[in-house]
Amino acid sequence: MIIGIPIYEKVDLLDVAAPYEIFSLIKEFDKKLKPTVYLIAAKPGIIKTRDGLIMTPHKIFSEVPKLDVLWVPGGDPAALKQMMNDPTYLNFLITRSQKAQFVTSVCEGALLLAQAGLLDGFNATTHWAFIPCLKKFPAIKVVEGYPRFVVDRNRVTGGGISSGLDEALKLVELLSSSAVAQQIQQRTQYYPCPPVTSTIPETQACPLDELPSS
C-alpha cells in the first residue's frame, strides 16, 4: 500500500506532519498492511512550509504512477491559489485518484480536490474560513457546521489543520481496524484537552477573493 502526500511550497506543516506520523505507525500494529508513506513533489529539491520548516520529498510525481491513498494538504492562501491553477499539480491529483482506494484532503486541500473536479457529487468540508470558497463549487455538497472530517464513500475531507489528526485516525480505522486506530491513539497519546476555549466565527467571504489573480 502506498500513501502519497503531494506537497508544495508554503504547505501547512501540520497538514503534512500529522498524517505522516499517524500513517507511518500503521505498520507497527498491522503486520499485513505495512503502508509506505511518501511526500511527493512536482520536482526534486527542498520545500518550505508556510512557517519556514524545510521538507525534502521522497519522490517526484513521475516516480509514483499509482497511489492507494491520496492525501492533499492545505497551505498559505496565496500558494493555494497558485496551486489551484497549476496544471501539473492538478493533473497529478486527477490521474492518481483514478485507482486510489481513498481520495482525501485536510484543511484547504479540499479546494485543490474541488478545482480538480474530484469532489463533484460528494459531501465535503474544509477549514472554517474557507467554507465560502468551497461553496463556490456547485457540484459539491458542503456539510453544514464545522465537522472535524466528513466521510462520503471513498472521499474523506477534513476541517482546519489539527482536524487532520482525527481524520488520519479515521482513515486508519477504514484501512485497517478500530483496534489499530486505538493503538496508534495510545502511542501518540492523542486525547486532546486544550487549555483554552473559543468558538468558530461565521464568515461569508472567501479569503482567496482578496488575493490578486496569478
N, C-alpha and C positions, 0 to 999 in steps of 0.2 A: 504494500500500500504506500502510495506517495501523496503526501500533503504538501501543497505548494502555497506560499505566501508571496505574491508579486509585490515587491517594494519599489519605492520611487523616492526621489529627493523630497525631503521635508515630510516624510510619512510620520504618523503618530507613533511614538515609541511603544506605548503600552498596547496599541492595536496589533503590534507585531510580537513583542516580548511575552505578553500574557499567553496567547495561544501557543506560541512556540514552546514554552516551558510545559504547559499542560499536555500538549500532544506528544512531546518528547518523552513524557513519563509513562505513556501507554505501554510501551514495550517492557517495562519493569513488572507490570501486573497482568498483561495479556500476552502470553508467550506465543500465541498463534498469530496475532495481528501484526505486531512489530512494525509500525509505520516508520517511514523515513520522512523527516520534515525538512523542506528546502526553503530558504529565502531565495527568491528568483528575481532577476532584474533584466532589463532590456539589453544591457551591455555590461562588460566587466568593469570593476572599479568600485570605489567606496560610495556609499550612500549615507548622507547625513540626515538624521531625523529632524523633526521640527525644532527640537531643543538642542540640536548640535551633536548628539551621540553618533559615532561613526559605526556603520554596519558594512559588512562585506558579504555580498550574495554568494551562495554556494554554487548557483548555476545561472546561466543566461537563458532567455526564453527558448532559443533554438535547441537547447540541450534537454529540454523537458517536453517531449511530444505528447505525454499523457499524464493526467492527474486524476487521482481518486477523490481528493477533496481540494477545492479551490477556496482559499480564504483571502478576501480582499479588504485591506485596511484603509482607514481614512487618513487624512493628513491636513496640513496647513491649507486654508481655503484657496489661496492663490495657486498653490501647487495642485490642489484637487481640480480646480477649474482647468488648469493646463492639461492634466491627465484625461479629463473628460473630452478633450479634443485631440488626444494623441492616438492616431490610428494604430500604431504598433502595440500600445498597451491594450486598447480595446479589442483588437484582433486576438491578442493572447487570451483575453477573458472569454471571448466568443468560442474560439476553437477548443480551448482546454475544458470548457464547461460541457461540451457535447457528450463526452463519455464519463464525466465525473459522477460519482455517487452522490456527492453533496456539493452545492454551489453556495457559498456563504460570504457574508461581509460583516464587518463591525463598524460602528460609527458612520462617518460619511462615505465609507466604502460602498454603501448601498447606492449612492449616486453614480458610482462608476459602473456597477452592475446595471443600474437603470439606464444609463446612457448607452450601454451595450445591448439593451433590449432583453436582458436576462431576468428581469423581474416582472415582465409583462404577464398579467393574469395571475399574479401571486400576491398574497398578503405580505406586507413588509413593514419594517420600521428603520429608524436611523437615529442619530444624535438629535436630541430635542430641538436644538436651534436650527437644524436643517430639515425638520419636518416640512416646512413650507416649500423647500426646494424639491423634496421627493413628491409632493403633491402636484407638481407641475407635469408629472408623467401620468397622463390619464388612464393608461392601461394597468397601473399598479394600484392595488387597494392598500392604502396606508392605514395601519391599525390605529385606532383611537387610543389616547392615553400615551404613556411612555413606558412600554414594556421593556424589560431587560433584553429580551430576544423574542423572535417570532419564528416558529417552525411551520412551513407550509410545503408539504410533500418533501422534495429534496432541496428546497431553498430554506436557508436559515439566515436571518438578518438580526443584527444586534443594535442596541441603543448606543449611547455615548461610551467612549473609551473603556472605562472599567467594566462595562457590560460584557466585554469580551471574555472575562473570566467565567461568568455564568454561562455564556454561550458555548465556550470551549468545553466546559464540563458537560453540557447537554450533548454536544457532538460526541464526546467520549461515550456517553450513555447510548447514543444512537449507533455508533460504530462498533462498540464493544458490549458493555453491560453497565447496569447501575452499580454493581459491586465494584467494578474497576473505577468508575467515576468517583465512588465514595472513597476508595483507597487513595486516589490522587488528591481528593479534597483533604484527606487527613495528612498526606505527605506535605502538601503546600500550606497546611493549616489555614484553609480558606473558610473562615467563619466570621464574615465581616460584621463589625460593630463600630461604625465611625463615631468619632468623638464630637461631631457637630451634626446639626440637623438643619436642613434648608428645604425649600420647595422649588420645583421646576417652574420657571415663569412661562406664561403663554407668549407665543410670538407669531406674528403674521408675515414677517419679512424673511426672504431668503437671503442669507449673507452673501451668496455668490453674486447677487444682482448689484451689490455695491462695488464689485471689482471690475476693472477695465477688461474688455474683451481681448483675448490673446490673438 
